[in-house]
């Protein structure tokens, strides 16, 4: 499968010694380099405190460059956040709402991309949740739900339960033509599916690093298109939000004219540095190559699932598939199967009442076979 040196790559992931880890859509097991960067920061902090501050502050610049490379974005348009939720709220809380506005999203969206918008109801904002049809969130249905009062269309790049990959180009073009803000929760694709914000008509993207980016929890990135920075009311501001950050005796409200204004306080240096090591690894492999490898793995997985008499709920069509494979197990409790997998050294999950299997680039067909060996034969 592919040209990536998988045995060498697997040596970077200690989790492979014990587990067939197939749950990257939940919380990954980061690389050894990620863990080492975090440990180095923590050890230095314990030994030197503020004396080491500048060293680590400067090293964040390298991570910012990697984040810009990952999104093909100007680094000034990318800010570090603690999680995807923080990125969503930058827009949801800062948007210039008017009473009577509405937001359109998918009914099956992860709660992080629903609650911040629902929280605007006391400002007169309605949320329209569009149901899926089978495994698909149909772009035409999202578009049909929009009207002259729709200010935001918000969607995940990949749906967390079904693994459906949304058509961001079609949706983004639709929003651009109508002046609708297009927000993308990118956590289920960033790192394994290319996302070029220079050529993709999106206004904002948020993603945490602890899934497909193979990084730690508590570190993520958010992209805000520059033309929107002055139109969004800045939230979470602090000493680091202004152009003269660090001059604590100069108290003047002069915020950064870019996404840097949202980095209000001291950052999670350890987490961001760990995230940076994982970004470096994935970019070194090439995101297109990673995507192709995962497609090969999920093809193998789907075949093994069908051999056991179960159905793949996820769409496996080009342009609709992702690294998430949702499996129907009629007659068998998916939670019971998940527990049996854990006992057999295989990590999978359950979402939407189905088994969810999400392999990454370093996994092997043998990892997937271990899962299939635990999966009971269906006679339905």
C-alpha positions in Angstrom: 0.0 0.0 0.0 1.5 3.3 -1.2 5.1 4.6 -1.0 5.1 5.6 2.7 7.6 3.6 4.8 5.0 2.2 7.2 7.3 0.2 9.5 9.4 3.3 10.0 6.3 5.5 10.5 4.9 3.1 13.1 8.0 3.3 15.1 7.0 6.9 15.9 3.8 5.7 17.5 4.2 3.9 20.8 0.5 2.9 20.8 1.2 0.4 18.1 3.1 -1.8 20.5 -0.1 -2.8 22.4 -3.1 -1.7 20.4 -4.7 -1.8 16.9 -5.7 1.8 17.4 -8.6 2.6 15.1 -10.3 5.5 16.9 -8.7 8.7 15.5 -12.1 10.3 15.1 -12.2 10.4 18.9 -8.9 11.0 20.7 -5.7 9.9 19.1 -2.5 8.5 20.6 0.0 11.2 19.6 3.5 10.5 18.2 6.6 10.1 20.3 7.9 13.4 18.9 4.8 15.1 20.1 5.1 13.7 23.6 8.8 14.5 23.7 8.2 18.2 22.8 5.6 18.5 25.5 7.9 16.8 28.1 10.8 19.0 27.1 8.8 22.1 27.7 7.4 20.9 31.0 10.9 19.9 32.3 12.4 23.2 31.3 9.5 25.1 32.9 9.9 23.3 36.1 13.7 23.9 36.1 13.7 27.6 34.9 10.3 29.2 35.1 10.1 32.5 33.4 13.8 32.4 32.5 12.9 30.1 29.6 9.8 32.1 28.5 11.4 33.7 25.4 12.8 30.5 24.2 9.5 28.8 24.0 7.7 31.9 22.8 10.1 32.0 19.8 9.5 28.3 19.1 5.8 28.9 18.7 6.7 30.9 15.5 7.8 27.7 13.8 4.5 26.0 14.7 2.6 29.0 13.3 4.4 28.5 10.0 3.4 24.9 9.9 -0.2 25.8 10.6 -0.1 28.3 7.7 1.4 25.6 5.5 -1.3 23.1 6.5 -4.1 25.5 5.5 -2.2 27.4 2.8 -2.9 30.5 4.8 -1.1 33.7 5.7 0.1 32.9 9.3 -1.4 36.2 10.5 -4.8 34.7 9.6 -4.3 31.7 11.9 -4.6 31.9 15.7 -3.9 29.2 18.3 -6.9 28.1 20.3 -7.4 25.6 23.1 -10.1 23.6 21.2 -12.5 23.7 18.3 -15.2 25.0 20.6 -13.2 28.2 21.2 -12.8 28.7 17.5 -16.6 28.3 16.9 -17.3 30.8 19.6 -15.0 33.4 18.1 -17.5 33.7 15.3 -20.7 32.8 17.1 -20.2 35.3 19.9 -18.5 37.9 17.8 -20.8 37.9 14.8 -22.8 41.2 14.1 -26.2 39.6 14.6 -29.5 41.3 14.0 -32.8 40.1 15.4 -34.5 37.8 12.9 -31.2 36.4 11.5 -30.8 32.6 11.2 -28.0 30.0 11.0 -28.2 26.9 8.9 -26.5 23.7 9.9 -26.9 19.9 9.8 -29.0 18.2 12.4 -26.4 15.5 12.8 -23.5 18.0 13.5 -21.3 17.4 16.5 -22.7 19.4 19.5 -19.7 21.8 19.4 -21.0 23.1 16.1 -24.5 23.4 17.3 -24.6 24.8 20.9 -22.6 28.0 20.3 -25.2 29.0 17.6 -28.1 27.9 19.7 -26.7 30.2 22.4 -27.5 33.1 20.2 -31.2 32.7 20.4 -31.5 35.3 23.1 -30.1 37.7 20.5 -33.0 36.9 18.1 -31.1 34.3 16.1 -32.8 31.1 14.8 -31.0 27.9 14.1 -32.2 25.7 11.3 -31.0 22.1 11.5 -31.2 20.2 8.2 -31.6 16.4 8.6 -29.4 13.9 6.7 -30.7 11.5 4.1 -29.1 8.2 4.9 -25.4 8.9 5.4 -25.4 12.1 3.4 -25.9 15.8 4.3 -27.2 16.9 1.0 -25.8 20.3 -0.1 -29.0 21.1 -1.9 -31.0 20.6 1.3 -28.7 23.0 3.2 -29.0 25.6 0.4 -32.8 25.2 0.3 -32.9 26.0 4.1 -31.3 29.4 3.5 -33.2 32.5 2.9 -32.7 36.3 2.9 -32.2 36.2 6.7 -29.5 33.5 6.7 -26.3 35.1 7.9 -24.2 31.9 8.6 -24.0 28.4 7.2 -21.9 26.2 9.4 -20.9 22.6 8.7 -18.2 20.1 9.5 -15.8 19.2 6.7 -16.6 15.5 7.7 -19.5 14.4 9.8 -18.4 12.8 13.0 -20.8 9.9 13.1 -21.4 9.0 9.5 -18.0 10.0 8.1 -19.7 11.9 5.2 -17.5 14.4 3.6 -19.4 17.6 2.8 -19.0 19.5 -0.5 -17.3 22.6 0.8 -16.7 24.1 -2.6 -20.4 23.9 -3.6 -21.5 25.2 -0.2 -18.9 27.9 -0.1 -19.6 29.2 -3.6 -23.3 29.3 -2.7 -22.5 31.3 0.5 -20.1 33.7 -1.3 -22.8 34.5 -3.9 -25.3 35.4 -1.2 -23.1 37.1 1.3 -23.5 34.3 3.9 -20.7 33.6 6.3 -19.4 30.1 5.7 -17.9 28.4 8.8 -16.2 25.0 8.8 -15.5 22.7 11.7 -12.4 21.0 10.3 -11.5 18.7 13.1 -12.5 15.4 11.4 -10.4 16.1 8.3 -7.5 18.5 9.0 -4.3 16.6 8.6 -5.6 13.9 6.4 -7.6 15.7 3.7 -6.1 18.8 2.0 -7.7 22.1 3.0 -6.5 25.1 1.0 -8.2 28.2 2.3 -6.8 30.3 -0.5 -8.8 28.3 -3.0 -11.7 27.1 -0.8 -14.5 29.7 -0.3 -14.6 29.5 3.5 -14.6 32.4 5.9 -13.4 30.5 9.0 -12.1 27.1 10.0 -11.5 25.7 13.5 -9.9 22.4 14.5 -8.4 20.8 17.6 -5.3 18.7 17.2 -6.3 15.6 19.2 -7.9 13.7 16.4 -6.5 13.4 12.8 -3.7 15.9 13.5 -2.2 13.3 15.9 -1.6 16.0 18.5 -2.6 16.6 22.2 -5.8 17.8 23.6 -6.0 21.4 24.5 -4.3 22.8 21.4 -5.8 23.7 18.0 -6.0 26.4 15.3 -8.6 28.7 13.9 -8.4 30.5 10.6 -10.4 33.8 10.1 -10.5 35.4 6.6 -8.9 38.8 7.0 -11.8 40.8 5.6 -13.9 39.5 8.5 -11.6 40.4 11.3 -12.9 44.0 11.7 -16.5 42.9 11.3 -16.5 40.4 14.2 -16.6 41.7 17.7 -13.4 40.4 19.3 -13.9 38.1 22.3 -11.5 36.5 24.8 -9.2 39.5 24.5 -6.3 40.2 26.8 -2.8 41.5 27.0 -1.7 39.6 23.9 -4.5 40.9 21.7 -2.9 44.2 20.9 -0.2 45.4 18.6 1.9 46.5 21.6 1.6 43.2 23.5 4.2 43.0 26.2 4.3 46.7 27.0 2.1 46.3 30.2 2.3 50.0 31.1 0.8 51.1 27.9 -2.9 50.5 28.2 -4.4 51.3 24.8 -7.0 49.3 22.9 -5.3 48.8 19.6 -6.0 45.2 18.6 -4.1 43.3 16.0 -5.6 43.8 12.6 -5.6 40.0 12.0 -6.5 36.8 13.8 -3.8 37.4 16.4 -6.3 39.5 18.4 -8.0 36.3 19.5 -4.9 35.0 21.3 -5.8 37.0 24.3 -3.5 35.5 27.0 -0.5 33.2 27.5 -0.7 30.2 25.2 -0.6 26.4 26.0 3.0 26.3 24.9 3.5 22.6 25.6 0.4 21.6 23.7 1.1 23.8 20.8 4.6 22.6 20.5 3.4 19.0 20.6 0.8 19.8 17.9 3.6 21.3 15.8 5.6 18.1 15.9 2.6 16.1 14.6 1.9 18.8 11.9 5.6 18.5 10.9 5.3 14.7 10.6 2.1 14.8 8.5 3.3 17.6 6.2 6.5 15.6 5.7 4.5 12.6 4.5 2.3 14.9 2.3 -1.4 15.3 3.1 -2.4 13.9 -0.4 -0.3 10.8 0.3 -1.9 10.4 3.7 -5.3 10.7 2.2 -4.6 8.1 -0.4 -3.2 5.7 2.2 -6.3 6.1 4.4 -8.5 5.4 1.4 -6.7 2.2 0.8 -7.1 1.2 4.4 -10.8 2.0 4.5 -11.3 0.0 1.3 -9.8 -3.0 2.9 -11.9 -2.4 6.1 -15.1 -2.1 4.1 -14.4 -5.4 2.3 -13.7 -7.2 5.6 -16.9 -5.8 7.1 -19.0 -7.0 4.2 -17.3 -10.4 4.4 -18.7 -10.7 7.9 -22.2 -9.9 6.7 -22.4 -6.4 8.0 -23.2 -3.2 6.1 -21.0 -0.1 5.7 -23.3 2.8 6.4 -20.8 5.5 5.4 -20.7 6.6 1.8 -17.5 5.2 0.1 -18.1 7.3 -3.0 -15.3 9.6 -4.3 -15.7 13.1 -2.8 -18.0 11.8 0.0 -15.7 9.3 1.8 -13.3 10.1 4.7 -11.2 8.2 7.2 -14.4 7.4 9.2 -16.2 4.1 8.4 -19.6 3.7 10.2 -20.7 0.1 10.4 -24.3 -1.2 10.8 -24.4 -4.4 13.0 -28.0 -5.6 12.9 -28.7 -8.1 15.6 -25.6 -7.2 17.5 -25.1 -4.6 20.1 -22.4 -2.2 18.8 -21.4 -1.3 22.4 -20.9 -4.9 23.2 -18.7 -5.3 20.1 -16.7 -2.2 21.1 -16.0 -3.8 24.5 -15.0 -7.1 23.0 -12.6 -5.2 20.7 -11.1 -3.4 23.6 -10.5 -6.8 25.4 -8.8 -8.0 22.2 -6.5 -5.0 22.0 -8.5 -3.1 19.3 -9.8 0.4 19.9 -12.9 1.5 18.0 -16.0 3.5 19.1 -19.7 3.8 18.7 -21.4 6.9 17.3 -25.0 7.3 16.0 -25.8 3.8 17.1 -23.2 2.3 14.9 -19.6 1.1 15.2 -17.2 3.8 14.1 -13.8 2.7 12.8 -11.3 5.4 12.0 -7.8 4.2 10.9 -4.9 6.6 10.3 -1.9 6.5 7.9 0.3 4.4 10.2 -2.3 1.7 10.6 -2.0 -1.6 8.6 -4.3 -4.0 7.0 -3.4 -6.4 9.8 -4.8 -3.8 12.3 -8.0 -3.9 10.4 -8.0 -7.7 10.3 -7.7 -7.8 14.0 -10.9 -5.7 14.2 -12.6 -8.0 11.7 -11.7 -11.1 13.6 -13.6 -9.7 16.6 -16.5 -8.6 14.6 -19.2 -11.3 14.9 -20.6 -13.0 11.8 -24.0 -11.6 10.8 -26.6 -14.1 9.5 -29.2 -11.4 8.7 
